[in-house]
Amino acid sequence: MLDFAHAKEAVARHARVTLIVRDDRLSERWGRDVVYKAECLQHTGSFKVRGAAARLEALGSEERERGIVACSSGNHGRAVAYVAGRLGIPAQVFVPEWVDPVKLEGIQAAGADAVRAGSTFDEAEAAALERAAHEGLTYVSAYDDPWVIAGQGTLADEVLAQLPEAPAAFVVPLSGGGLIGGIAASLKARFGDAGPLCLAASAERAAVMLASVRAGRPVELAEEETLANALAGGIGLDNAHSFELVRDLVSEHATVTEGEIAEAMRYAVESLRLVVEGGGAVALASLLGDAWSDVELPPGPIVVLLSGGNVARAALVEVLRGGLS
């Protein structure tokens, strides 16, 4: 059972209410409002501060005193470091060796101990779990934790409060499933089976959750280099929460290519005047690429989650020049 009431209170203490931005061009194309939830403008540059707030606020006094361990490709770690710093909780954040330098700098600037470990996310997570067990510290998962999932799910209520009518669909990036799982669970609690659809967009090179849903169980995939590095990594073969939510509550899935992600990042800068990282742009990429044209949508606007904006300057410049695709 997800505690959305606690999550909403915790998130209100640490996150900002982000903008809703209408896209005139895509609204005309789709014959309905297409709007963006600009979590790229959130504290720490991504939606992840919501889950971090809900989880860390739920810690007991002894857990807070001992400290926490997290593993992240960057955004979760930056969010955990930020909230932990505000609450005075010692934090160790494990990251893979390829972590985006912007995200690494953010983790360190917030006062957390950043630990590089392993050439893949899964290797870094294994090291983080070992450290947590060895030192008796609380491990804060980026996606497979009911507190974290509830925190991410606060996005649903926030969007509903900002719009004059219920959306037809939420289009959401998919990685470990905490974000879309939380949104889908929140909508299910509010509307039952009659709520907005949840459409999951995965990067082709970071689609382990989609592969798991198709297999009917959590699976592992080899990690590939991708512009959407925020979505990289596995979901854990012992996944206890997010897999079932994605399997049971997500309406449709689509994947996008590296070229489509790069094009979405360029579109965000040139048409929306927003900087969106690769992982944060996959939902937009799916809409630009017409991935949902065969999906029967109910009335209402389409809400697209721009989930993060933390990207190294050199990578963004290369994308804007037409590279990295």
Stockholm file with secondary structure:
# STOCKHOLM 1.0

chainA/1-325         MLDFAHAKEAVARHARVTLIVRDDRLSERWGRDVVYKAECLQHTGSFKVRGAAARLEALGSEERERGIVACSSGNHGRAVAYVAGRLGIPAQVFVPEWVDPVKLEGIQAAGADAVRAGSTFDEAEAAALERAAHEGLTYVSAYDDPWVIAGQGTLADEVLAQLPEAPAAFVVPLSGGGLIGGIAASLKARFGDAGPLCLAASAERAAVMLASVRAGRPVELAEEETLANALAGGIGLDNAHSFELVRDLVSEHATVTEGEIAEAMRYAVESLRLVVEGGGAVALASLLGDAWSDVELPPGPIVVLLSGGNVARAALVEVLRGGLS
#=GR chainA/1-325 SS CCCHHHHHHHHHHHCCCCCEEECHHHHHHHTSCEEEEEGGGSGGGBTHHHHHHHHHHTCCHHHHHHCEEEECSSHHHHHHHHHHHHHTCCEEEEECTTCCHHHHHHHHHTTCEEEECCSSHHHHHHHHHHHHHHHTCEEECSSSCHHHHHHHHHHHHHHHHHSSSCCSEEEEECSSSHHHHHHHHHHHHHHGGGSCEEEEEEETTBCHHHHHHHHTSCCCCCCCCCSCGGGCSCCCTTCCSHHHHHHHHCCEEEEECHHHHHHHHHHIIIIICCCCCTGGGHHHHHHHTTTTTTSCCCSSCEEEEECBCCCCHHHHHHHHTTCCC
#=GC SS_cons         CCCHHHHHHHHHHHCCCCCEEECHHHHHHHTSCEEEEEGGGSGGGBTHHHHHHHHHHTCCHHHHHHCEEEECSSHHHHHHHHHHHHHTCCEEEEECTTCCHHHHHHHHHTTCEEEECCSSHHHHHHHHHHHHHHHTCEEECSSSCHHHHHHHHHHHHHHHHHSSSCCSEEEEECSSSHHHHHHHHHHHHHHGGGSCEEEEEEETTBCHHHHHHHHTSCCCCCCCCCSCGGGCSCCCTTCCSHHHHHHHHCCEEEEECHHHHHHHHHHIIIIICCCCCTGGGHHHHHHHTTTTTTSCCCSSCEEEEECBCCCCHHHHHHHHTTCCC
//
